[in-house]
Amino acid sequence: MVKFYQNGKEFFLDNKSYILEDEFKNQLLYKTAIKTSEIELSSDNYNLKLTQDDKVLLASNIINRPLVVVGDVELVKELVLVIKKHKLNYQGISANYEIVAEFIKHTEDRLVFHSSLGLMEYLEKVNYSDHNVKEVTKDKAQLVPMFRSFFLELNEDLKNKNIEELVEEKTSYGYYIDKEIVSFITIGNVYQSYIEIGYAYTKPECRNMGYMQSLLKHVITLIQKQGKTAVLLVDNDNKVSNHTYAKLGFKTIYTIESYRKIDLKINYDDSLINVNRSLAKYYKGKHHYPTNKLLDAYLEKGYDKVVLMLLDGMGVSFINDTLDANDFLRKNIKDVISSVFPPTTVSATSSLLQGKTPLEHGWLGWHLYLKANEPSIVLFMSDDFYGDKKHENYKTEDYLSYQSNLTNLNVKEYEIYPSFRENGYPTFKEGLKQLQDILDKDEKSYTYFYCDEPDGTMHEYGPSSKEAKAKLRTMNQELEAFVKNLKDDTLLIIVADHGQVDVEPIYLKEYPELLKTLEKMPSGEPRAQIFHVKDKEEFEKTFKKHFSKYYSLLSREEAMKLYGKGIPHKTLKNSLGDYLAVATHKYMFVCKEGFLMKGHHAGFTDKELSVPLIIGVKDEL
């Protein structure tokens, strides 16, 4: 039997005793129900209860958040049927492992792992007091900079956080040494039976001195004197924090896993390819393929000089997380479009320059097996990826074309590249000077300008790092100075090939049972890994055992659909392999020794796939 509720308030009151029976474990359900308390029932916002005999299953959903489910796992199959029958929407699911596994078993949707939250309790009785511990909520002069340092260590964006307001909202306790706070703890949610410990931070120079341990024991004593249990939430992927709290006496009593729903499809009719096709239409006349309508509207105004600038790695998410609303690159985003798959430089720039899908042009990743019985070569350099040498009779150019279709345009044509090409510019600022010299000429022209930043800095330090953000801010400032000299006859188009995510490595050498199922070492990209397999059954079994949380495994046939439509390039016979592993989380495969990147791309996340279409014209600046 299924019962729908008109809103979250009615849902909570009807199931109050069940929810509050273990309010800590059921907190996500409670919070979601509260958020829907004044929202009328719809296919996006709903609360329901399933019952059968003495079994109960509760589910609460609010738009843009995961569906929260608690109760008897035996009713999960019925929940899936109810969702399908009533055409209910959901972005993902948050529940314990048993419920999530049963839901995935019965749904037709593709769900991928997002996070695992550990609920920890302090089970021991303590009676501890330290005269150095005091409530410090009002000591803003010290707390505000410490809060700021705390969030910076987590690589969190501070632009959208009001630190002063957070300090005022939270009750905080601090450990003082000579009037200086060296550690602090905040109090989080307060339940009937529990009090949650929130943020915890110790100044770097004061760590491993016992201050946090004393502070925690003091605060836990205060919580227990109120007749409540001290609890906290941890990210189960954060092994350091888990180990620290376990050493302090906390134990994990419950785990909530969150999975998000994804549709492994790329909208190739609203992608980088359509930018190429708009330019081809502008210069060459009629075009039979879909174009970018917004770009078409600008081009129809007729510009003597058109610049297509690609800033490598500059995804929309990175722009929004780094720049202020009035900064040039952010303010002039006219459209958010898709990269191609995989969202990586070799594939995306080939599509932008040629107007073809990866399926058609064949540039499927950083290194590929282009020919049978030959090594996997790095496409841009023709180097043997695993052997680090060149093969004179086995070069990328003999198999794949990087030639743009934007040639013979009846205007002067220019290309500007960094110094890895002959006569390339040493810095972005110098490259802009080269571009300005071209635009100052009394002629009609089309210029393709490529920059390998901020991608290079993001690879080295990670996209959330201060170094990567500083690089983009500097580039934005240099562009702002450059566009001040734009003339009425010039159209500046700026795109990116992909975005990036912070990554952690998975070393495949640590999984010999997987490697022995392979015909040859993997190729492609660390987050879009291609496998040539000799034992498919054993490979699938082993891969899913170790990596199904972090990668979606696609067959050769499924992978071909992801690479787009068109006539498959002849090299796919050798390069595509048997399986494609698509990263949906923060991990990347590492197949050989070398420099370990902190940021990467080519996976299936919005941060990697969503890229900007930025327009710069004089009358809009």
C-alpha positions in Angstrom: 0.0 0.0 0.0 1.3 3.4 -0.9 0.3 6.7 0.7 1.2 10.1 -0.7 1.3 13.3 1.4 0.3 16.8 0.4 3.5 18.2 2.0 6.4 17.5 4.3 4.6 18.7 7.4 1.8 16.2 7.0 4.4 13.5 6.2 6.5 14.3 9.3 3.5 14.4 11.7 2.1 11.1 10.4 5.5 9.4 10.8 7.0 11.3 13.7 7.4 8.4 16.0 9.1 6.3 13.3 11.5 9.1 12.3 12.4 10.2 15.8 12.9 6.6 17.0 16.4 7.0 15.6 16.6 10.6 14.7 20.3 10.6 14.0 20.1 7.8 11.4 17.0 9.4 9.9 18.3 12.9 9.9 18.4 13.2 6.1 14.8 12.1 5.8 13.9 14.6 8.5 15.7 17.5 6.8 14.2 16.7 3.4 10.7 16.5 4.8 11.2 19.9 6.6 12.3 21.4 3.3 9.1 20.2 1.7 6.9 21.3 4.6 5.3 24.2 2.7 5.6 22.7 -0.8 2.7 21.1 -2.5 3.0 17.6 -3.9 4.4 17.4 -7.4 6.5 15.0 -9.5 9.6 16.8 -8.2 8.6 17.3 -4.6 6.9 14.4 -2.9 6.7 12.4 0.3 5.3 8.9 0.5 5.0 5.8 2.7 4.9 2.2 1.6 3.4 -0.4 4.0 3.0 -4.2 3.9 2.0 -6.1 7.0 4.4 -4.7 9.6 6.9 -3.4 7.2 7.4 0.4 6.5 9.4 2.3 3.9 9.5 6.1 3.9 10.7 8.3 1.0 11.1 12.0 0.7 12.2 13.9 -2.4 12.8 17.6 -3.2 14.0 18.9 -6.5 17.7 18.9 -7.2 18.5 16.7 -4.2 18.7 12.9 -3.8 15.6 10.9 -2.9 16.0 9.9 0.8 14.8 6.5 1.7 14.6 4.7 5.1 12.8 1.6 6.3 12.5 -2.1 5.2 14.5 -3.2 2.2 11.8 -5.7 1.2 9.7 -2.8 0.0 12.3 -1.1 -2.2 11.2 -3.0 -5.4 7.7 -1.7 -4.8 9.1 1.9 -4.4 10.8 1.6 -7.8 7.5 0.5 -9.4 5.7 3.4 -7.7 8.2 5.9 -9.1 7.8 4.5 -12.6 4.0 4.3 -12.4 3.5 7.9 -11.2 6.3 9.3 -13.3 8.1 10.7 -10.3 11.4 12.5 -10.8 14.5 12.1 -8.7 18.2 13.1 -9.0 19.6 10.2 -7.1 19.2 8.2 -3.9 20.5 8.5 -0.4 20.0 5.5 1.9 21.9 2.7 3.6 23.8 0.3 1.4 21.2 -2.5 1.4 18.4 -0.1 0.2 20.7 1.5 -2.4 21.8 -1.9 -3.7 18.2 -3.2 -4.0 17.1 0.1 -5.7 19.9 -0.2 -8.3 18.9 -3.9 -8.8 15.4 -3.0 -9.9 15.6 0.4 -11.5 16.2 0.9 -15.2 18.1 4.1 -14.5 21.9 4.3 -14.4 23.0 5.3 -10.9 26.6 6.1 -10.0 28.3 6.5 -6.7 28.5 10.0 -5.3 29.5 9.9 -1.6 29.4 7.8 1.5 28.6 9.5 4.8 29.6 7.9 8.1 27.6 8.5 11.2 29.9 8.3 14.2 29.0 8.2 18.0 31.2 8.7 21.0 30.1 5.7 23.1 32.4 6.0 26.1 31.5 7.9 29.3 33.8 10.8 30.1 34.2 13.3 32.9 36.8 15.7 31.7 37.5 19.4 32.3 40.3 21.6 31.0 40.6 25.2 32.2 42.1 26.2 28.8 38.8 25.4 27.1 36.2 28.1 26.8 33.2 29.0 24.7 34.6 31.3 22.1 31.6 32.2 20.0 32.0 36.0 20.6 35.8 36.0 20.0 35.3 36.9 16.3 38.7 38.5 16.0 40.3 35.1 16.3 37.5 32.8 15.0 36.9 34.5 11.6 40.4 34.0 10.3 40.5 30.5 11.7 37.2 29.6 10.0 38.6 31.1 6.8 41.8 28.9 7.1 39.6 25.8 7.8 37.6 26.2 4.6 40.7 27.1 2.5 42.3 23.8 3.7 39.2 22.0 2.4 39.6 23.9 -1.0 36.1 25.3 -0.6 35.1 28.4 -2.4 34.9 31.4 0.0 33.1 33.7 -2.4 29.7 32.4 -1.5 30.4 31.9 2.2 29.7 34.7 4.8 32.3 33.7 7.3 31.2 36.3 9.9 27.6 35.1 9.7 28.8 31.5 10.1 30.8 32.4 13.2 27.7 34.1 14.7 25.4 31.2 13.9 27.6 28.4 15.4 28.3 27.8 19.1 32.0 27.3 19.3 34.5 26.1 21.9 38.2 26.9 21.7 41.4 25.8 23.3 43.5 28.8 24.5 47.2 29.0 24.9 48.2 32.4 26.4 45.0 34.1 25.1 45.4 32.6 21.6 42.9 30.1 20.3 44.9 27.2 18.8 41.9 24.8 18.2 38.2 25.2 17.9 35.1 23.0 17.6 31.6 24.1 16.6 28.3 22.6 17.7 26.2 21.4 14.8 22.6 20.1 14.8 21.0 19.5 18.2 18.5 16.6 18.3 16.4 15.2 21.1 19.0 12.5 22.0 22.1 13.7 20.2 24.3 16.8 19.7 26.3 16.9 16.6 29.9 18.1 16.5 30.4 20.3 13.5 33.7 21.9 12.3 36.9 21.0 14.0 40.2 22.8 13.3 43.7 23.2 14.8 46.2 25.7 13.6 48.9 23.8 11.5 51.8 24.8 13.8 49.9 23.5 16.8 48.9 20.1 15.6 49.9 16.8 17.2 50.2 18.4 20.6 47.0 17.0 22.1 45.0 20.3 22.0 42.2 18.9 19.9 41.9 15.7 21.9 41.6 17.7 25.2 39.1 20.1 23.5 36.9 17.2 22.3 36.9 15.4 25.6 35.9 18.6 27.4 33.0 19.3 24.9 31.8 15.7 24.9 31.6 15.9 28.7 29.4 19.0 28.4 27.2 17.1 25.9 26.9 14.0 28.1 26.0 16.2 31.1 22.9 17.3 29.1 21.9 13.6 28.8 22.8 13.5 25.1 25.2 11.6 22.9 28.0 13.3 21.0 27.8 12.4 17.3 29.4 13.6 14.1 29.3 13.1 10.3 32.3 12.1 8.3 33.1 11.5 4.6 34.1 7.9 4.5 36.5 8.7 1.7 38.4 10.9 4.1 40.6 8.2 5.6 42.7 10.8 7.6 39.6 12.2 9.4 38.1 8.8 10.0 41.4 7.5 11.6 41.7 10.7 13.8 38.1 10.4 15.1 38.5 6.7 15.7 41.6 7.3 17.7 39.7 9.8 19.8 37.0 7.2 20.6 34.3 7.7 18.0 32.8 4.6 16.2 30.9 4.4 13.0 27.4 3.2 13.7 25.7 3.8 10.4 26.5 4.6 6.8 24.5 6.6 4.3 25.4 6.2 0.6 24.4 8.6 -2.1 24.2 7.7 -5.7 23.3 10.2 -8.5 21.3 9.4 -11.6 23.1 10.0 -14.9 22.3 9.6 -18.6 25.4 8.7 -20.4 24.6 10.8 -23.5 26.2 13.9 -25.0 24.1 16.5 -26.7 26.2 16.8 -29.9 23.7 19.3 -31.3 24.6 21.8 -28.6 28.3 21.3 -28.3 31.7 22.6 -29.5 30.9 21.0 -32.9 28.2 23.5 -33.5 30.6 26.4 -33.0 32.6 25.0 -35.8 29.6 24.6 -38.0 28.4 28.2 -37.3 31.8 29.5 -38.5 31.7 27.2 -41.5 28.3 28.5 -42.4 29.4 32.1 -42.0 32.4 31.8 -44.3 31.3 29.1 -46.7 27.6 29.6 -47.0 24.9 26.9 -46.6 25.5 24.2 -44.1 23.5 21.0 -43.6 24.4 20.4 -40.0 23.0 22.1 -36.8 24.8 25.3 -35.9 24.9 27.3 -32.6 22.0 29.7 -33.1 23.3 32.3 -30.6 26.6 32.5 -32.4 24.8 32.7 -35.7 23.0 35.8 -34.5 26.3 37.5 -33.8 27.9 36.4 -37.0 25.0 37.7 -39.0 26.0 41.2 -38.0 29.0 40.8 -40.2 32.5 41.1 -38.8 35.7 41.7 -40.8 37.8 40.0 -38.1 36.8 36.9 -36.2 38.9 35.3 -33.4 38.2 31.8 -32.1 40.1 31.5 -28.8 40.3 28.2 -26.9 41.4 28.4 -23.3 42.3 24.8 -22.3 40.6 23.4 -19.2 38.4 26.5 -18.5 35.1 24.8 -17.7 32.0 26.7 -16.7 32.2 25.4 -13.1 35.8 26.6 -12.8 34.9 30.1 -14.0 32.0 30.4 -11.6 34.0 29.1 -8.6 36.9 31.4 -9.3 35.8 34.7 -10.8 33.5 37.4 -9.6 30.2 38.1 -11.4 31.5 41.2 -13.2 34.8 39.7 -14.3 35.1 39.6 -18.1 35.2 35.9 -18.6 32.2 35.2 -16.3 30.1 38.2 -17.3 30.3 37.5 -21.0 29.3 33.8 -20.9 26.4 33.9 -23.4 25.8 30.1 -23.6 26.8 26.9 -21.8 27.5 24.2 -24.2 28.8 20.6 -24.1 32.2 19.3 -24.8 32.5 16.0 -26.6 33.3 12.6 -25.2 35.8 12.2 -23.9 36.1 15.8 -22.7 39.8 16.0 -23.3 42.0 18.1 -25.4 42.8 15.7 -28.3 39.1 14.8 -28.8 37.5 18.2 -28.1 40.0 20.3 -30.2 39.7 17.9 -33.1 35.9 18.3 -33.0 36.1 22.1 -32.7 38.5 22.3 -35.6 36.9 19.7 -37.9 33.2 19.9 -37.0 33.1 16.1 -36.5 32.3 13.8 -33.6 35.0 11.7 -32.0 33.5 8.7 -33.6 34.1 10.3 -37.0 37.6 11.8 -36.5 39.0 9.0 -34.3 40.8 11.1 -31.7 39.5 9.1 -28.7 42.1 9.9 -26.0 45.7 10.8 -25.1 47.2 7.5 -26.4 45.7 4.8 -28.6 46.5 1.6 -30.4 46.0 2.8 -33.9 47.4 -0.3 -35.6 47.3 -4.0 -34.8 50.5 -5.4 -33.2 51.9 -1.9 -32.6 52.3 0.1 -29.3 49.8 2.6 -27.9 51.1 6.0 -29.1 50.7 9.5 -27.6 48.7 11.1 -30.4 50.1 14.6 -30.2 53.8 13.4 -30.2 53.7 9.9 -31.7 55.6 8.6 -28.7 55.2 5.1 -27.5 53.2 5.7 -24.3 54.6 2.7 -22.4 58.0 2.6 -24.1 58.8 6.4 -24.3 60.2 6.3 -27.8 59.2 7.4 -31.3 58.5 5.0 -34.1 59.6 6.4 -37.5 57.2 4.2 -39.4 54.3 4.5 -37.0 53.1 8.1 -36.6 49.7 9.6 -35.7 49.6 11.7 -38.9 49.6 8.5 -41.0 46.3 7.5 -39.4 44.5 10.5 -38.0 44.0 14.1 -39.4 44.1 17.2 -37.2 43.5 19.5 -40.2 40.8 22.1 -39.6 37.9 22.5 -42.1 38.0 26.2 -41.5 40.4 27.0 -44.3 40.1 28.6 -47.7 37.8 31.2 -46.2 38.6 34.0 -48.6 40.1 36.0 -45.8 43.6 36.0 -44.2 43.9 33.0 -41.9 46.1 32.8 -38.8 46.9 30.4 -36.0 48.5 31.4 -32.7 49.9 28.7 -30.4 52.1 28.5 -27.3 55.8 28.0 -27.5 55.5 24.2 -28.0 55.0 25.1 -31.7 57.5 27.0 -33.8 57.2 30.8 -33.3 54.7 30.2 -30.5 54.2 32.7 -27.7 56.0 32.2 -24.3 53.2 33.7 -22.1 49.5 34.3 -22.6 50.1 38.0 -22.4 52.6 37.8 -25.2 50.1 35.7 -27.2 47.6 38.5 -26.9 50.2 40.9 -28.2 50.6 38.7 -31.3 46.8 38.7 -31.7 46.6 42.4 -31.4 49.2 42.8 -34.1 47.0 40.7 -36.4 43.8 42.7 -35.6 45.6 46.0 -36.3 46.2 45.0 -39.9 43.9 46.5 -42.5 42.5 43.2 -43.8 39.7 40.7 -43.2 40.9 37.8 -41.1 40.0 34.7 -39.2 42.3 33.7 -36.3 42.4 30.5 -34.2 44.1 31.1 -30.9 45.0 28.2 -28.6 46.2 28.5 -25.0 47.3 25.5 -22.9 46.3 27.3 -19.6 44.7 27.2 -17.2 44.8 23.4 -17.9 48.5 23.0 -17.2 48.3 24.7 -13.8 45.2 22.7 -13.0 46.9 19.4 -13.8 49.8 20.2 -11.6 48.0 21.6 -8.5 44.3 20.7 -9.0 41.4 22.9 -10.2 40.4 23.9 -6.6 44.0 25.0 -5.7 44.9 28.6 -5.1 47.5 28.3 -7.9 44.9 27.4 -10.5 42.5 30.1 -9.4 45.3 32.7 -9.4 46.2 31.6 -13.0 42.7 32.1 -14.2 42.4 35.5 -12.5 45.6 36.7 -14.1 44.4 35.5 -17.5 41.1 37.3 -17.0 42.9 40.5 -16.1 45.0 40.3 -19.2 42.0 39.7 -21.3 40.1 42.6 -19.8 43.1 44.9 -20.8 43.1 43.3 -24.3 39.4 43.7 -25.0 39.5 47.5 -24.2 41.2 47.8 -27.6 38.6 45.8 -29.5 37.1 47.6 -32.5 33.7 47.5 -34.0 34.8 45.2 -36.8 36.0 42.4 -34.5 34.2 39.4 -33.0 36.0 37.5 -30.2 34.7 34.0 -29.5 36.1 32.2 -26.4 35.5 28.6 -25.6 37.1 25.8 -23.6 37.7 22.2 -24.6 36.7 20.7 -21.2 36.8 21.4 -17.5 38.7 19.5 -14.8 38.1 17.9 -11.4 40.5 17.2 -8.5 41.5 13.6 -8.7 43.0 10.8 -6.7 44.9 7.9 -8.2 44.0 4.2 -8.5 47.2 2.3 -9.4 46.3 -0.6 -11.6 49.5 -2.4 -10.8 48.0 -3.1 -7.4 45.3 -5.2 -9.1 47.2 -8.0 -10.8 44.0 -10.1 -11.1 42.6 -7.4 -13.4 45.8 -7.0 -15.5 46.0 -10.7 -16.2 42.6 -10.5 -18.0 43.9 -8.0 -20.4 45.3 -8.6 -23.9 47.4 -5.4 -23.7 47.9 -2.5 -21.3 45.0 0.1 -21.2 44.9 3.0 -23.5 42.8 6.2 -23.9 42.6 8.5 -20.8 42.9 7.9 -17.1 39.2 8.9 -16.7 38.0 7.3 -20.0 40.1 4.1 -20.0 40.0 1.7 -22.9 40.6 -2.0 -22.2 41.5 -4.7 -24.7 40.5 -7.9 -23.0 41.3 -11.6 -23.5 38.9 -12.9 -20.7 35.7 -10.9 -20.8 33.9 -12.8 -18.1 36.7 -12.6 -15.6 37.4 -8.9 -16.5 33.9 -7.8 -15.9 33.7 -9.7 -12.6 37.0 -8.2 -11.4 36.4 -4.7 -12.6 32.9 -4.5 -11.0 34.2 -5.9 -7.8 36.8 -3.1 -7.4 35.7 -0.1 -9.4 31.9 -0.1 -10.0 31.5 2.7 -7.5 33.8 5.0 -9.4 33.5 4.0 -13.0 30.7 3.0 -15.4 31.8 0.1 -17.5 30.6 0.2 -21.1 30.8 -2.4 -23.8 32.3 -1.5 -27.2 28.8 -1.1 -28.6 27.7 1.2 -25.8 30.9 3.2 -26.1 30.4 3.9 -29.8 27.1 5.6 -29.0 28.9 7.9 -26.5 31.4 9.0 -29.1 28.6 10.5 -31.3 27.0 9.8 -34.6 28.4 9.5 -38.1 30.6 7.0 -40.0 33.1 5.4 -37.6 36.7 6.3 -38.3 38.7 3.3 -39.7 41.1 3.3 -36.7 38.4 2.5 -34.3 38.7 -1.2 -35.4 42.0 -1.2 -33.4 41.7 1.7 -31.0 38.3 1.2 -29.4 39.0 -2.1 -27.6 36.4 -4.2 -25.9 35.4 -2.0 -22.9 35.4 1.7 -22.0 35.6 2.6 -18.3 34.0 6.1 -17.7 34.9 7.9 -14.5 31.9 9.3 -12.6 33.7 10.1 -9.4 37.0 11.7 -8.4 39.4 8.8 -9.3 41.7 8.2 -12.2 43.5 5.1 -13.3 47.3 5.2 -13.2 49.0 2.7 -15.5 52.6 3.7 -15.4 55.1 5.6 -13.2 55.5 9.3 -13.8 54.3 12.7 -12.7 51.1 12.4 -10.7 48.5 15.0 -11.7 46.2 16.5 -9.1 43.6 17.6 -11.6 42.3 15.7 -14.6 39.4 15.4 -17.1 37.8 13.0 -19.7 35.3 11.7 -17.1 31.5 12.0 -17.1 30.8 14.9 -14.7 29.3 18.3 -15.3 32.5 20.0 -14.3 34.4 18.2 -17.1 31.7 18.4 -19.8 30.1 21.9 -19.5 32.1 24.6 -21.3 31.4 28.3 -21.9 30.6 30.2 -25.1 31.9 33.6 -24.3 31.4 36.5 -26.8 33.4 39.7 -26.8 32.3 42.6 -29.0 32.9 46.3 -28.5 29.3 47.4 -28.0 28.7 44.9 -25.2 31.8 45.5 -23.2 
